[in-house]
């Protein structure tokens, strides 16, 4: 956006604004794509040590209840 604001050359300004528009469009597509969002949530959840520990704890509790019951 700085290039678009700082240049006097109309062609350069149009190219800079076109590139900015394309970037915003791609960003919007990524943010509204449910598959991408689900994959990101799954990735973060599987790589967050606290969440992994909580999942393991829940699994262990379930196994213990199954063995006892």
N, C-alpha and C positions, 0 to 999 in steps of 0.2 A: 504494500500500500504506500510505503514511503516513495517508491519510484514514481507511482502514479501522481502523487501530490507534488513531487519536487521537479518534475520534468516539464519543459515547455513543448517538447515534441509530441504532437498529437498521436502519432503512430505508436510511439513508445508508451504513452499513457494508456491507449486502448489495449495494447498487448499486456501491460501490467495489470490492468483491471480485469481483462479476460482470464489471466492466470489466477488472480485472486478469486474470481467467480468459480473457476473450475475446482480450486482447492476447497472452497466452502461447500460446493456441491458434493465432492467426494467425502468430505467430513460428515455431511448430513446423511449420505447413503450408509456410511459405516455406523453411525449412531442410531439409525432407524432400522438396521438389519437385525432381526431377532436372532438369527443363527450366529452372527458375529458376537452379539451381546452374550448369548448363552455360552458360547465357547470361551469368551473372556472370563465370565463368572466361574465356569468350571476350572479354567486354568488357574485363576487366582485362588480359588478354594482348595485346589489340590496342591498348591505350592506354599500355602500359608501354614507355617508350623503350628500355630495355635489351633486353626481349624482342623488340621490333620490329627492333632492330639485329641481334640474333642470327638472327632469321628471314631478314632481308635477306642476311646473310653466308652462311647456309646455301644460300639460293637462288642467290647468285652463285657459290658453290663448285660447286653442281650444274650450273649453266650452263657453267662453265669445263670441268668434267669431260666434259660432253656434247660440247662443241666439240672437245676434244682427243681424245676417244675415238671 
